[in-house]
Amino acid sequence: MSGRNYSFRDFEKMANKVFARRYQSVGCLPATYMEKEFWQEITCGKMETVEYACDVDGSAFSSSDTDPLGSSKWNLKNLPRLPKSVLRLLETSIPGVTDPMLYIGMLFSMFAWHVEDHYLYSINYHHCGASKTWYGVPGHAALDFEKVVREHVYTTDILSGNGEDGAFDLLLGKTTLFPPNILLEHNVPVFKAVQKPGEFVVTFPRAYHAGFSHGFNCGEAVNFALGDWFPLGAIASKRYALLNRVPLLPHEELLCKEAMLLYASAELRDVDYSSADLESHRCIQVSFVKLMRFQHHVRWCLMKSRACAGVFPVSHGTVVCSLCKRDCYVAYINCACHSHLVCLRHDIEALKSPCGSNYTLFVRDHILEMEAAAKKFEQDELILEDIHRDKDTHNESPELDCSERQPKLIHGRRDLESEKHQPYLSSVYPTHSNSMPAQSLSIINDNEGHHVSETPILNSEKLSENLSRNAYESSVSSLSYDDCTSAHQDRLHDSARRPLSGQYSDDSDTEIFRVKRRSSVKVEKRSRHDSLPSQHSGHQV
């Protein structure tokens, strides 16, 4: 990192001078020629110093009321918070995710192979300057991409862990670059695009991409998410947890909020939705039903085994598991001193609280409404078919992964796994002995009429009264999601998480930015990979 400060015009002069000195030209050269030049220098290791102003806070889009572009949906300041973008539900802004960032490059400044945070969509606009070459791998081939990285780019002593998650962890550092022909030789599809000024490039969830600049240019990028992102976002959350990485987004909270908005809209089928909207809704519904089924089953098992001393409702935002860093919105457990918050995906029996107290189960205060929404969604046969199909194919669903671990979640009673239980029992809040009025109720399996258990539960008529009477937010002093995220994410600076406002400042006139030298990249050098393949159909590399 050079730490050098430039104005926009000074950086442009420097970049153009470097280009003219090398090619004795001030105009653009053919993209195929520039591509050959770039990979020749990368593979031979002879590249000169390249400076790149990346992740610069701000936007080159206008926000003026008199400028039609200021209110345009294609304005990257507005796009992440459009009605169909899931990110509109975030209560705080995240630079580079909900707020765009600028990228000012020069000859051969590049971005290494990577996927977006949480497998989000991204959109990149080319404001001005020389073209960029992009390489992209479809999301369905992400695991094949990681396998090639693991087996043909890096050796096992470099990877931080075994298997595909070790490669994923390394790729998160955004320091890995290698020619795309290595992927093609191992049957991983790769596509190429040349982006010119005035053009957008959209990357889809879990799509690895990389690229480089042909000369001085200025681009801008931001993230967004549609309903079909939730299944892939859940996989990203699972992988972050396996790597003990703090999430940047509260995936579980976003899913629940989007599902409840969908549930609140009356008679979904009567509205004239497009086929794309219906597919987005189905992804939300399927993901939500899976989550609610898993959460309900684990809570039922915990109370059946008496692993928790009591149950309390919560209304605060997302918190983070102290063990795996998963985001917790629907439910979690905690000890009396509130210093050992744990998600429901761990073996309760093996946990020892620092204060020696029993654990208490904390559940979202409107869990009854959430389970009612899930039951409503389940009435759609297509939703159930999707859930059963995922279960039969053993896809990468985090809920399927957790259901395989459910016997471990039971406090000393693995035999409970075989007992029957309703998908959604009435006993959402088993009472604490000193806190909530209760009544005894026999729970019946409606499908077969079998008596399952007799459990003290809250009187449903008194539920809302009890919830409003008790201020449980003040009883949970654990580190919040926002605090934990801002403390652990390198990407967020001192002003990283700012409250959203109704108006956007016009950052298009920002004069000074800090330039970073290109990070050292790990390049696999093999003579047989020194050149790109010359024949491939279409836009595939």
PENORRA-V391709 format. One line per field, one symbol per residue. psi: psi as a letter, one per 20 degrees, with the letter a starting at -180 (. if undefined). burial: b if it has 9 or more other ideal C-beta (glycine too) atoms within 8 Angstrom, else e. Layout:
psi: ???
burial: ???
This chain:
psi: phjqpqrghhhgggghggghhgjlqirqrqhhghgggghghghikjprppqonqlppaqjqqjphiohhhjqhipihhgijqhjphihipiqqopifhprqqoorapjprprprrqpkkrqqpppograrrqpqpqpqhijghhghggghhigqrhihqirqahhgggghhhiljppqqihhghikkpppqqqoprpjqqppprpjoqqrarqiaprprpqrrrprhihgghhhgggghgghjlppqhqmggggggghghhghhppmhiiqmqrhhghhgghgggghgggghgggggggghghhikhqhrpqqqjraqrppigijqppggqrqqrhjkjlpprjjrohhipoqhijrqqqppqphkhghghhgghghiiohhghggghghhhilakphhgghhhjhhiipnjmhihhiqqqqhorhmhmpqqhjhpqrqpppppohhijppgropprqphhjghghghhpnihiiojrprggghghhiohhpahkgoqqqrhqpqojijpgprpppqpqpqoppophijhqqqioqqbjp.
burial: eeeeebebeebbebbbebbbeeeeeeeeeebeebbbbbbbbbbeeeeeebbbbbebebbbbbbeeeeebbeeeebbbbbbbbeebbbbbbebbbbbbbbbbbbbbbbbbbbbbbbbbbbbbbbbbbbebbbbbbbbbbbebbebbbbbbbeebbeeeebeeeebbbbbbbbeebbbbbbbbbbbebebbbbbbbbeeeeebebebbbbbbbbbbbbbbbbbbbbbbbbbbbbbbbbbbbbbebeebbbbbbbbbbbbbbbebbeeeebeeeeeeeebbbbbbbbbbbbbbbbbbbbbbbbbbbbbebbebbbbbeebbbbbeebbbbbbbbbbbbebbbbbbbbbbebeebebeeebebbbbbbbebbebbbbbbebbeeeebbebbeebeeeeeebbbbbbbebbeebbbebeebbeeebeeebebbbbbbeeeeebeebebebeeeeeebeebbbbbeebbeebbeebebeeebebebbbebbbeebebbeeebbeebeeeeeebbebeebbbbbbeebbbbeeeebbebeeeeeeebb
